[in-house]
Amino acid sequence: MKPTKHNLKKIQSLLEEVGYDVRFEKGNFQSGYCLVESKKVVVVNKFYDTEGRMSAMLDILSKIGVDTDQLSEESAKLFTKIIGHITEEEITEEEITEE
């Protein structure tokens, strides 16, 4: 998935559809984002460029439990595509470290 503002908006909408409030604010985040589970708030470092913001939100999507039944058809397809891509990257990284 290319780091474009359009794709960033899609990922943000996906998180919002799952019930998370997405904010871009300044903060002293070591990993680029802060996830407040009890309030379903995602805070992404506003000084990150589009690629950094997308990376942080994709990382969050891979860690939270998402019920695809509550997503629209378009969002469910996007989520499946994103998770498939993340899983492929993890497999590739594992293969590299095993060698």
N, CA, C and O atoms as a GROMACS GRO file, in nm:
protein
  396
    1MET      N    1   0.085  -0.117   0.000
    1MET     CA    2   0.000   0.000   0.000
    1MET      C    3   0.090   0.123   0.000
    1MET      O    4   0.174   0.140   0.088
    2LYS      N    5   0.071   0.207  -0.098
    2LYS     CA    6   0.156   0.326  -0.112
    2LYS      C    7   0.119   0.432  -0.008
    2LYS      O    8   0.002   0.450   0.026
    3PRO      N    9   0.221   0.501   0.043
    3PRO     CA   10   0.195   0.606   0.144
    3PRO      C   11   0.142   0.735   0.081
    3PRO      O   12   0.217   0.828   0.054
    4THR      N   13   0.011   0.738   0.059
    4THR     CA   14  -0.052   0.858   0.005
    4THR      C   15  -0.154   0.909   0.107
    4THR      O   16  -0.197   0.835   0.195
    5LYS      N   17  -0.192   1.034   0.094
    5LYS     CA   18  -0.291   1.091   0.186
    5LYS      C   19  -0.426   1.021   0.172
    5LYS      O   20  -0.500   1.006   0.270
    6HIS      N   21  -0.456   0.977   0.050
    6HIS     CA   22  -0.582   0.905   0.026
    6HIS      C   23  -0.583   0.772   0.103
    6HIS      O   24  -0.682   0.738   0.167
    7ASN      N   25  -0.472   0.697   0.096
    7ASN     CA   26  -0.463   0.570   0.168
    7ASN      C   27  -0.460   0.592   0.319
    7ASN      O   28  -0.514   0.512   0.395
    8LEU      N   29  -0.396   0.701   0.362
    8LEU     CA   30  -0.394   0.736   0.504
    8LEU      C   31  -0.536   0.758   0.554
    8LEU      O   32  -0.573   0.712   0.662
    9LYS      N   33  -0.615   0.828   0.475
    9LYS     CA   34  -0.755   0.856   0.512
    9LYS      C   35  -0.836   0.727   0.518
    9LYS      O   36  -0.923   0.712   0.604
   10LYS      N   37  -0.807   0.632   0.427
   10LYS     CA   38  -0.877   0.503   0.428
   10LYS      C   39  -0.849   0.428   0.557
   10LYS      O   40  -0.940   0.374   0.619
   11ILE      N   41  -0.722   0.425   0.597
   11ILE     CA   42  -0.684   0.354   0.719
   11ILE      C   43  -0.744   0.422   0.841
   11ILE      O   44  -0.791   0.356   0.934
   12GLN      N   45  -0.743   0.555   0.840
   12GLN     CA   46  -0.804   0.630   0.951
   12GLN      C   47  -0.953   0.599   0.959
   12GLN      O   48  -1.006   0.578   1.068
   13SER      N   49  -1.021   0.596   0.846
   13SER     CA   50  -1.164   0.565   0.844
   13SER      C   51  -1.191   0.423   0.894
   13SER      O   52  -1.290   0.398   0.962
   14LEU      N   53  -1.102   0.332   0.861
   14LEU     CA   54  -1.115   0.194   0.906
   14LEU      C   55  -1.107   0.187   1.059
   14LEU      O   56  -1.188   0.119   1.122
   15LEU      N   57  -1.010   0.256   1.117
   15LEU     CA   58  -0.998   0.260   1.263
   15LEU      C   59  -1.121   0.324   1.326
   15LEU      O   60  -1.170   0.276   1.429
   16GLU      N   61  -1.171   0.430   1.266
   16GLU     CA   62  -1.289   0.497   1.319
   16GLU      C   63  -1.413   0.408   1.310
   16GLU      O   64  -1.499   0.410   1.397
   17GLU      N   65  -1.420   0.331   1.203
   17GLU     CA   66  -1.533   0.241   1.184
   17GLU      C   67  -1.534   0.130   1.291
   17GLU      O   68  -1.640   0.080   1.328
   18VAL      N   69  -1.416   0.094   1.338
   18VAL     CA   70  -1.404  -0.007   1.443
   18VAL      C   71  -1.432   0.054   1.580
   18VAL      O   72  -1.446  -0.019   1.678
   19GLY      N   73  -1.441   0.185   1.587
   19GLY     CA   74  -1.478   0.251   1.712
   19GLY      C   75  -1.367   0.329   1.779
   19GLY      O   76  -1.383   0.374   1.892
   20TYR      N   77  -1.254   0.346   1.710
   20TYR     CA   78  -1.143   0.422   1.768
   20TYR      C   79  -1.149   0.568   1.723
   20TYR      O   80  -1.183   0.598   1.609
   21ASP      N   81  -1.115   0.657   1.815
   21ASP     CA   82  -1.102   0.798   1.784
   21ASP      C   83  -0.955   0.820   1.747
   21ASP      O   84  -0.866   0.794   1.828
   22VAL      N   85  -0.929   0.867   1.625
   22VAL     CA   86  -0.792   0.887   1.578
   22VAL      C   87  -0.756   1.035   1.589
   22VAL      O   88  -0.827   1.122   1.538
   23ARG      N   89  -0.644   1.061   1.658
   23ARG     CA   90  -0.597   1.199   1.674
   23ARG      C   91  -0.451   1.207   1.630
   23ARG      O   92  -0.373   1.114   1.650
   24PHE      N   93  -0.417   1.320   1.572
   24PHE     CA   94  -0.278   1.348   1.536
   24PHE      C   95  -0.233   1.463   1.624
   24PHE      O   96  -0.270   1.579   1.602
   25GLU      N   97  -0.151   1.430   1.723
   25GLU     CA   98  -0.107   1.530   1.819
   25GLU      C   99   0.041   1.514   1.848
   25GLU      O  100   0.102   1.411   1.819
   26LYS      N  101   0.098   1.619   1.906
   26LYS     CA  102   0.239   1.608   1.943
   26LYS      C  103   0.249   1.536   2.076
   26LYS      O  104   0.160   1.542   2.160
   27GLY      N  105   0.359   1.467   2.092
   27GLY     CA  106   0.379   1.393   2.215
   27GLY      C  107   0.518   1.332   2.216
   27GLY      O  108   0.590   1.336   2.117
   28ASN      N  109   0.553   1.278   2.327
   28ASN     CA  110   0.683   1.217   2.342
   28ASN      C  111   0.668   1.066   2.329
   28ASN      O  112   0.690   0.992   2.425
   29PHE      N  113   0.631   1.021   2.209
   29PHE     CA  114   0.608   0.880   2.184
   29PHE      C  115   0.735   0.816   2.133
   29PHE      O  116   0.796   0.864   2.038
   30GLN      N  117   0.776   0.708   2.196
   30GLN     CA  118   0.895   0.639   2.151
   30GLN      C  119   0.868   0.565   2.020
   30GLN      O  120   0.955   0.558   1.933
   31SER      N  121   0.748   0.510   2.005
   31SER     CA  122   0.720   0.431   1.886
   31SER      C  123   0.635   0.505   1.784
   31SER      O  124   0.602   0.449   1.679
   32GLY      N  125   0.600   0.628   1.811
   32GLY     CA  126   0.525   0.706   1.714
   32GLY      C  127   0.376   0.715   1.740
   32GLY      O  128   0.307   0.795   1.677
   33TYR      N  129   0.326   0.633   1.831
   33TYR     CA  130   0.184   0.641   1.861
   33TYR      C  131   0.156   0.599   2.004
   33TYR      O  132   0.240   0.538   2.070
   34CYS      N  133   0.038   0.632   2.049
   34CYS     CA  134  -0.007   0.594   2.183
   34CYS      C  135  -0.147   0.537   2.167
   34CYS      O  136  -0.234   0.601   2.107
   35LEU      N  137  -0.169   0.420   2.218
   35LEU     CA  138  -0.298   0.354   2.207
   35LEU      C  139  -0.359   0.343   2.345
   35LEU      O  140  -0.306   0.274   2.432
   36VAL      N  141  -0.471   0.412   2.366
   36VAL     CA  142  -0.538   0.409   2.494
   36VAL      C  143  -0.655   0.312   2.482
   36VAL      O  144  -0.763   0.348   2.435
   37GLU      N  145  -0.633   0.188   2.525
   37GLU     CA  146  -0.730   0.080   2.506
   37GLU      C  147  -0.865   0.108   2.570
   37GLU      O  148  -0.969   0.089   2.505
   38SER      N  149  -0.867   0.152   2.693
   38SER     CA  150  -0.993   0.166   2.764
   38SER      C  151  -1.085   0.271   2.702
   38SER      O  152  -1.207   0.264   2.717
   39LYS      N  153  -1.027   0.369   2.634
   39LYS     CA  154  -1.108   0.474   2.574
   39LYS      C  155  -1.116   0.463   2.423
   39LYS      O  156  -1.183   0.544   2.358
   40LYS      N  157  -1.048   0.364   2.364
   40LYS     CA  158  -1.043   0.344   2.220
   40LYS      C  159  -0.998   0.472   2.149
   40LYS      O  160  -1.066   0.522   2.059
   41VAL      N  161  -0.883   0.523   2.192
   41VAL     CA  162  -0.824   0.642   2.133
   41VAL      C  163  -0.687   0.606   2.078
   41VAL      O  164  -0.606   0.543   2.146
   42VAL      N  165  -0.662   0.647   1.955
   42VAL     CA  166  -0.532   0.630   1.893
   42VAL      C  167  -0.473   0.769   1.875
   42VAL      O  168  -0.534   0.855   1.811
   43VAL      N  169  -0.355   0.792   1.931
   43VAL     CA  170  -0.288   0.921   1.916
   43VAL      C  171  -0.160   0.896   1.838
   43VAL      O  172  -0.070   0.825   1.884
   44VAL      N  173  -0.152   0.955   1.718
   44VAL     CA  174  -0.036   0.939   1.631
   44VAL      C  175   0.042   1.069   1.634
   44VAL      O  176  -0.017   1.178   1.632
   45ASN      N  177   0.173   1.059   1.637
   45ASN     CA  178   0.259   1.176   1.639
   45ASN      C  179   0.233   1.262   1.515
   45ASN      O  180   0.251   1.215   1.402
   46LYS      N  181   0.193   1.386   1.535
   46LYS     CA  182   0.155   1.474   1.424
   46LYS      C  183   0.275   1.520   1.342
   46LYS      O  184   0.258   1.572   1.232
   47PHE      N  185   0.396   1.502   1.394
   47PHE     CA  186   0.515   1.543   1.321
   47PHE      C  187   0.561   1.436   1.222
   47PHE      O  188   0.656   1.458   1.146
   48TYR      N  189   0.496   1.321   1.223
   48TYR     CA  190   0.530   1.215   1.128
   48TYR      C  191   0.479   1.253   0.989
   48TYR      O  192   0.376   1.321   0.976
   49ASP      N  193   0.550   1.209   0.888
   49ASP     CA  194   0.503   1.229   0.752
   49ASP      C  195   0.395   1.124   0.722
   49ASP      O  196   0.363   1.042   0.808
   50THR      N  197   0.341   1.127   0.602
   50THR     CA  198   0.232   1.037   0.566
   50THR      C  199   0.272   0.891   0.585
   50THR      O  200   0.194   0.811   0.637
   51GLU      N  201   0.392   0.856   0.543
   51GLU     CA  202   0.438   0.717   0.555
   51GLU      C  203   0.448   0.674   0.701
   51GLU      O  204   0.408   0.563   0.736
   52GLY      N  205   0.500   0.761   0.786
   52GLY     CA  206   0.512   0.731   0.929
   52GLY      C  207   0.376   0.715   0.995
   52GLY      O  208   0.358   0.627   1.079
   53ARG      N  209   0.282   0.800   0.959
   53ARG     CA  210   0.147   0.792   1.015
   53ARG      C  211   0.080   0.661   0.973
   53ARG      O  212   0.018   0.593   1.055
   54MET      N  213   0.095   0.628   0.843
   54MET     CA  214   0.036   0.503   0.794
   54MET      C  215   0.098   0.383   0.864
   54MET      O  216   0.027   0.290   0.903
   55SER      N  217   0.228   0.385   0.878
   55SER     CA  218   0.298   0.274   0.943
   55SER      C  219   0.250   0.254   1.086
   55SER      O  220   0.227   0.142   1.130
   56ALA      N  221   0.234   0.364   1.159
   56ALA     CA  222   0.186   0.356   1.297
   56ALA      C  223   0.044   0.299   1.302
   56ALA      O  224   0.016   0.213   1.385
   57MET      N  225  -0.044   0.346   1.215
   57MET     CA  226  -0.182   0.299   1.216
   57MET      C  227  -0.193   0.154   1.169
   57MET      O  228  -0.277   0.080   1.219
   58LEU      N  229  -0.108   0.114   1.074
   58LEU     CA  230  -0.108  -0.026   1.030
   58LEU      C  231  -0.060  -0.116   1.142
   58LEU      O  232  -0.112  -0.227   1.160
   59ASP      N  233   0.038  -0.070   1.217
   59ASP     CA  234   0.088  -0.146   1.331
   59ASP      C  235  -0.024  -0.164   1.434
   59ASP      O  236  -0.040  -0.273   1.490
   60ILE      N  237  -0.099  -0.060   1.458
   60ILE     CA  238  -0.211  -0.068   1.552
   60ILE      C  239  -0.317  -0.166   1.502
   60ILE      O  240  -0.367  -0.248   1.578
   61LEU      N  241  -0.350  -0.157   1.374
   61LEU     CA  242  -0.451  -0.247   1.318
   61LEU      C  243  -0.410  -0.393   1.332
   61LEU      O  244  -0.495  -0.480   1.352
   62SER      N  245  -0.281  -0.420   1.322
   62SER     CA  246  -0.235  -0.559   1.334
   62SER      C  247  -0.241  -0.608   1.478
   62SER      O  248  -0.242  -0.729   1.502
   63LYS      N  249  -0.246  -0.517   1.574
   63LYS     CA  250  -0.243  -0.555   1.716
   63LYS      C  251  -0.380  -0.560   1.782
   63LYS      O  252  -0.399  -0.632   1.880
   64ILE      N  253  -0.476  -0.484   1.731
   64ILE     CA  254  -0.608  -0.482   1.794
   64ILE      C  255  -0.696  -0.588   1.731
   64ILE      O  256  -0.675  -0.628   1.616
   65GLY      N  257  -0.793  -0.633   1.804
   65GLY     CA  258  -0.888  -0.728   1.750
   65GLY      C  259  -0.995  -0.655   1.671
   65GLY      O  260  -1.062  -0.566   1.724
   66VAL      N  261  -1.012  -0.691   1.546
   66VAL     CA  262  -1.111  -0.626   1.462
   66VAL      C  263  -1.215  -0.729   1.419
   66VAL      O  264  -1.181  -0.832   1.361
   67ASP      N  265  -1.340  -0.699   1.447
   67ASP     CA  266  -1.450  -0.784   1.404
   67ASP      C  267  -1.494  -0.736   1.267
   67ASP      O  268  -1.556  -0.631   1.254
   68THR      N  269  -1.462  -0.814   1.163
   68THR     CA  270  -1.493  -0.771   1.026
   68THR      C  271  -1.643  -0.765   1.001
   68THR      O  272  -1.686  -0.704   0.903
   69ASP      N  273  -1.723  -0.827   1.086
   69ASP     CA  274  -1.868  -0.822   1.068
   69ASP      C  275  -1.923  -0.681   1.090
   69ASP      O  276  -2.026  -0.645   1.033
   70GLN      N  277  -1.854  -0.600   1.171
   70GLN     CA  278  -1.902  -0.464   1.198
   70GLN      C  279  -1.851  -0.364   1.094
   70GLN      O  280  -1.884  -0.245   1.102
   71LEU      N  281  -1.771  -0.410   0.998
   71LEU     CA  282  -1.717  -0.322   0.895
   71LEU      C  283  -1.805  -0.323   0.770
   71LEU      O  284  -1.875  -0.420   0.742
   72SER      N  285  -1.799  -0.212   0.697
   72SER     CA  286  -1.866  -0.210   0.568
   72SER      C  287  -1.792  -0.304   0.474
   72SER      O  288  -1.679  -0.344   0.503
   73GLU      N  289  -1.854  -0.340   0.364
   73GLU     CA  290  -1.792  -0.434   0.269
   73GLU      C  291  -1.658  -0.382   0.218
   73GLU      O  292  -1.561  -0.458   0.210
   74GLU      N  293  -1.652  -0.254   0.185
   74GLU     CA  294  -1.528  -0.193   0.135
   74GLU      C  295  -1.419  -0.195   0.242
   74GLU      O  296  -1.304  -0.226   0.213
   75SER      N  297  -1.455  -0.162   0.365
   75SER     CA  298  -1.359  -0.160   0.475
   75SER      C  299  -1.311  -0.301   0.508
   75SER      O  300  -1.193  -0.321   0.540
   76ALA      N  301  -1.400  -0.398   0.500
   76ALA     CA  302  -1.362  -0.537   0.527
   76ALA      C  303  -1.259  -0.585   0.425
   76ALA      O  304  -1.163  -0.654   0.459
   77LYS      N  305  -1.279  -0.548   0.298
   77LYS     CA  306  -1.183  -0.584   0.193
   77LYS      C  307  -1.049  -0.518   0.219
   77LYS      O  308  -0.944  -0.582   0.206
   78LEU      N  309  -1.050  -0.391   0.256
   78LEU     CA  310  -0.927  -0.318   0.285
   78LEU      C  311  -0.855  -0.381   0.404
   78LEU      O  312  -0.734  -0.399   0.400
   79PHE      N  313  -0.928  -0.414   0.509
   79PHE     CA  314  -0.868  -0.475   0.628
   79PHE      C  315  -0.804  -0.609   0.592
   79PHE      O  316  -0.691  -0.637   0.634
   80THR      N  317  -0.873  -0.691   0.514
   80THR     CA  318  -0.819  -0.820   0.472
   80THR      C  319  -0.691  -0.801   0.391
   80THR      O  320  -0.594  -0.875   0.410
   81LYS      N  321  -0.691  -0.703   0.303
   81LYS     CA  322  -0.572  -0.673   0.222
   81LYS      C  323  -0.456  -0.628   0.311
   81LYS      O  324  -0.342  -0.672   0.293
   82ILE      N  325  -0.484  -0.541   0.406
   82ILE     CA  326  -0.381  -0.489   0.496
   82ILE      C  327  -0.322  -0.601   0.581
   82ILE      O  328  -0.200  -0.614   0.591
   83ILE      N  329  -0.408  -0.681   0.643
   83ILE     CA  330  -0.361  -0.788   0.730
   83ILE      C  331  -0.284  -0.892   0.650
   83ILE      O  332  -0.184  -0.946   0.698
   84GLY      N  333  -0.328  -0.921   0.530
   84GLY     CA  334  -0.255  -1.014   0.443
   84GLY      C  335  -0.117  -0.963   0.411
   84GLY      O  336  -0.021  -1.039   0.411
   85HIS      N  337  -0.106  -0.833   0.384
   85HIS     CA  338   0.023  -0.771   0.352
   85HIS      C  339   0.115  -0.772   0.475
   85HIS      O  340   0.234  -0.800   0.462
   86ILE      N  341   0.061  -0.741   0.591
   86ILE     CA  342   0.140  -0.740   0.714
   86ILE      C  343   0.192  -0.880   0.744
   86ILE      O  344   0.308  -0.898   0.781
   87THR      N  345   0.105  -0.981   0.728
   87THR     CA  346   0.145  -1.120   0.754
   87THR      C  347   0.256  -1.162   0.658
   87THR      O  348   0.350  -1.229   0.700
   88GLU      N  349   0.246  -1.124   0.530
   88GLU     CA  350   0.351  -1.157   0.434
   88GLU      C  351   0.484  -1.096   0.475
   88GLU      O  352   0.588  -1.161   0.465
   89GLU      N  353   0.482  -0.970   0.522
   89GLU     CA  354   0.605  -0.904   0.565
   89GLU      C  355   0.664  -0.976   0.686
   89GLU      O  356   0.786  -0.993   0.693
   90GLU      N  357   0.580  -1.018   0.781
   90GLU     CA  358   0.629  -1.088   0.899
   90GLU      C  359   0.692  -1.221   0.861
   90GLU      O  360   0.796  -1.258   0.916
   91ILE      N  361   0.631  -1.293   0.767
   91ILE     CA  362   0.685  -1.422   0.723
   91ILE      C  363   0.820  -1.400   0.656
   91ILE      O  364   0.915  -1.475   0.681
   92THR      N  365   0.829  -1.298   0.571
   92THR     CA  366   0.955  -1.268   0.503
   92THR      C  367   1.063  -1.233   0.603
   92THR      O  368   1.177  -1.279   0.589
   93GLU      N  369   1.032  -1.153   0.704
   93GLU     CA  370   1.129  -1.116   0.806
   93GLU      C  371   1.174  -1.238   0.884
   93GLU      O  372   1.292  -1.250   0.917
   94GLU      N  373   1.081  -1.330   0.915
   94GLU     CA  374   1.116  -1.452   0.988
   94GLU      C  375   1.208  -1.540   0.905
   94GLU      O  376   1.303  -1.598   0.958
   95GLU      N  377   1.180  -1.551   0.775
   95GLU     CA  378   1.264  -1.632   0.687
   95GLU      C  379   1.405  -1.575   0.680
   95GLU      O  380   1.503  -1.650   0.678
   96ILE      N  381   1.416  -1.443   0.677
   96ILE     CA  382   1.547  -1.378   0.669
   96ILE      C  383   1.627  -1.404   0.797
   96ILE      O  384   1.746  -1.431   0.791
   97THR      N  385   1.560  -1.395   0.913
   97THR     CA  386   1.632  -1.414   1.039
   97THR      C  387   1.669  -1.559   1.062
   97THR      O  388   1.767  -1.587   1.131
   98GLU      N  389   1.593  -1.652   1.006
   98GLU     CA  390   1.623  -1.793   1.024
   98GLU      C  391   1.747  -1.834   0.945
   98GLU      O  392   1.817  -1.927   0.986
   99GLU      N  393   1.776  -1.768   0.835
   99GLU     CA  394   1.889  -1.806   0.749
   99GLU      C  395   2.018  -1.766   0.804
   99GLU      O  396   2.122  -1.791   0.743
   0.00000   0.00000   0.00000
